[in-house]
Amino acid sequence: KDSLKNLPLVTWAPADSVAESLMRRDGYSLVRYSATDVRFGAKDRTIFLTGSKDARAAVQRDQTVLGADTIEYTDTSSTVVAIGHIVMREPKQNDDLFADSMTYSMVDREGKANNVATSTKSGQTWYVSAKTSAFASDSTSKFYGLDGTITSCDDSLPHYYFRATEIKRVTGGIVVAPPTLLYLPGVPLLRLPFIFQDNPDGRL
C-alpha cells in the first residue's frame, strides 16, 4: 500500500440533501466514515472499517480526521484503534501525525502510537519521530516520545539529526530531549546533555 502515501487522506462521498441537513444541525458532534468494507457490531456498537490499495479507511469526529489501513471505532466511547499507514489531521496542528499503529480517543483527544512521525514549526519546521509516543491534541498540544530523532532537514535521508532517548513537545514548538547524540550524517559526532528549542528564528 505504498501508493497511499501520495493519495489524499480521505475523499468523502458527496452528501445528499438529508445528510447535508443533518450535518448542519447545532448541538451534535459530526461523525462520518469512509471505507471499502464496513462491519458493524450491534451489541457493542463497534464499527470495523477496512481500506484498499487505493484509499484509506477513515473516520471523522467534528474536525479531527484519522485514516488508516484498518480502523476499529467504538461509538459508545469514541475510541479508535487504527493499524497501518495512519494519518491523523487536527485543524489546530501544524502538520499531520503519521504512525504504524494507534489508539486514540476522539473525545479526550489523547492517544498512544508506535513508529510516529510529525513536525512542529518554531521559526522553521522541525521533524520529530519516535518509536513509541503518547500525545494530547487539545489546547496544550503535548507530545511525548521514546527513542526518537529530531531534525530540520526534510530529506528522506537527513543531513543531520539528533537522536534522543526522550522527546517532549508542547505548545509553542518547544522540544526537550535529554540526553542527545548529534549524527552527521549517520555517524555520532557530539553528545549533548539536552536540547531546548523555542527561538523564533528556529535556532537551537
KAVENUR-V533638 format. One record per helix or strand of 2 or more residues. SS is the DSSP state (h for helix, s for strand). FROM is the first residue (numbers start at 1). TO is the last residue. Records with the same first field share a line. If there is no record, write none. Layout:
SS->FROM-TO + FROM-TO
This chain:
h->2-6 + 17-23
s->31-34 + 37-41 + 46-50 + 57-61 + 64-68 + 70-74 + 79-89 + 97-105 + 110-121 + 125-136 + 142-151 + 160-170 + 174-176 + 180-184 + 188-192 + 196-197
